[in-house]
Amino acid sequence: MRATIISSLAAGFLGLALVPSLWAVEPIKPEQFAKLRALIKPEPVEDKWTQIAWMTSLWEARKRAAAEGKPILLWEMDGHPLGCT
């Protein structure tokens, strides 16, 4: 059973290695760049979160939320913002 799994994985990896079109990526041509950028760039309607007056002080946000009777959305992340931990 184990030998069958290992040989199947080996055959799969060998098959991927033998198909160069899966590994080759052509560079973006200058005339295609504007079209691709327009396709990828978010529309203004998709960036509604940037219009929120986000607060960076949890204490100030807590006081404001209590005064206005509103909940708090705490957006927290661990580690370095660039993913370098």
C-alpha positions in Angstrom: 0.0 0.0 0.0 2.7 2.5 1.0 4.8 1.6 -2.0 1.8 2.2 -4.3 1.3 5.7 -2.8 4.9 6.6 -3.1 5.2 5.4 -6.7 2.0 7.2 -7.6 3.3 10.5 -6.1 6.7 10.0 -7.8 4.9 9.4 -11.2 2.8 12.5 -10.6 5.8 14.7 -9.9 7.7 13.3 -12.8 4.7 14.0 -15.1 4.6 17.6 -13.9 8.3 18.0 -14.5 8.0 16.7 -18.0 5.3 19.4 -19.0 7.3 22.6 -19.3 4.3 24.6 -20.2 3.1 24.3 -16.6 6.3 25.9 -15.4 6.9 28.5 -18.1 5.3 31.9 -17.6 5.5 34.5 -20.3 6.2 38.1 -19.2 3.3 40.6 -19.5 3.6 42.6 -22.7 3.5 46.4 -22.4 0.4 46.6 -24.6 -1.4 44.2 -22.2 -0.5 45.9 -19.0 -3.2 48.6 -19.0 -5.9 46.0 -19.7 -4.7 43.7 -16.9 -4.3 46.5 -14.5 -7.9 47.6 -15.1 -9.1 44.0 -14.6 -7.2 43.6 -11.3 -7.6 47.0 -9.7 -10.6 47.2 -7.4 -13.5 49.5 -8.4 -14.3 52.4 -6.0 -17.5 50.6 -5.0 -15.3 47.6 -3.9 -13.2 49.8 -1.5 -16.0 50.9 0.9 -13.9 49.9 3.9 -11.4 52.7 3.1 -14.2 55.2 3.7 -14.6 54.2 7.4 -13.0 56.4 10.0 -10.9 53.6 11.5 -9.5 54.2 15.0 -6.1 53.0 16.1 -6.6 53.4 19.8 -8.8 50.7 21.4 -9.4 52.8 24.5 -10.6 55.8 22.4 -12.8 53.5 20.3 -14.3 51.9 23.5 -15.2 55.4 24.8 -16.7 56.5 21.5 -18.6 53.2 21.1 -20.0 53.5 24.6 -21.0 57.1 24.1 -22.8 56.3 20.8 -24.2 52.9 21.9 -22.4 51.1 19.0 -20.4 47.9 18.9 -16.6 47.7 18.2 -15.1 45.8 15.4 -11.6 44.8 16.5 -9.4 44.0 13.5 -6.3 42.4 15.1 -3.4 40.4 13.6 -0.4 38.7 15.1 3.1 39.0 13.7 4.8 41.5 11.5 2.5 43.3 9.0 4.7 42.2 6.1 4.6 38.5 7.2 8.2 38.5 8.5 8.1 36.9 11.9 
